[in-house]
Amino acid sequence: MADGCDIRIMRVEGVGKVSLINLVDVTSRLKAESYPSLETTNPALPDYQLSLRRAFLTYGLPQTLTASPRHRLL
């Protein structure tokens, strides 16, 4: 499973800025994880690590892992 990482930033009434870390299998288009990070437009490294851990626990380890160059991942 080759994963891609994507960030979506939105404003949620009553919450504020929310960044969604989306992990997607680019072959099957399965969204393996969508993890919210509150009050930031640049999620911290532990947020990425937790979203990856959650996806790996659910679907297992991928054969390859890719990320958008504009986002730090590891």
C-alpha positions in Angstrom: 0.0 0.0 0.0 1.6 3.3 -1.1 0.4 6.1 1.2 0.1 9.8 0.3 -0.2 12.5 3.0 -2.4 15.5 2.5 -3.3 18.4 4.8 -6.7 20.2 4.7 -7.2 23.4 6.8 -10.7 24.6 7.7 -12.4 26.8 10.2 -15.0 25.1 12.4 -17.4 27.3 14.3 -16.9 27.0 18.0 -13.6 25.2 17.5 -11.4 27.4 15.4 -8.8 26.3 12.8 -8.6 22.6 12.3 -5.9 20.9 10.1 -6.8 17.4 8.9 -4.0 15.0 8.2 -5.2 12.6 5.5 -3.4 9.4 4.8 -4.5 7.9 1.5 -3.5 4.7 -0.4 -2.9 6.2 -3.8 -3.5 2.9 -5.6 -6.9 1.9 -4.2 -7.8 5.5 -3.0 -8.6 4.1 0.4 -8.5 6.9 3.0 -6.6 5.0 5.8 -6.7 7.9 8.3 -8.0 11.4 8.8 -6.6 13.0 12.0 -7.6 16.5 13.2 -5.0 18.9 14.6 -6.6 21.8 16.4 -5.7 25.5 16.3 -2.8 25.2 13.8 -2.1 25.4 10.1 1.1 23.4 10.5 0.6 20.2 12.6 3.4 19.1 14.8 5.5 16.0 14.2 3.7 14.0 17.0 0.4 14.6 15.2 1.9 13.0 12.0 3.4 10.1 14.0 0.1 9.4 15.8 -1.9 9.4 12.5 0.6 7.0 10.9 0.5 4.8 14.0 -3.3 4.6 13.9 -3.3 3.8 10.2 -0.6 1.1 10.6 -2.5 -0.5 13.5 -5.6 -0.7 11.4 -4.2 -1.7 7.9 -0.7 -2.9 8.6 2.6 -1.5 7.3 2.8 -0.3 3.7 5.3 -1.5 1.2 6.2 2.1 0.3 5.4 5.5 1.9 5.4 8.8 0.1 4.5 12.3 1.3 3.9 15.7 -0.3 7.2 17.6 -0.4 5.5 20.7 1.2 4.7 18.8 4.4 7.2 17.3 6.9 6.4 13.7 7.6 9.2 11.9 9.3 
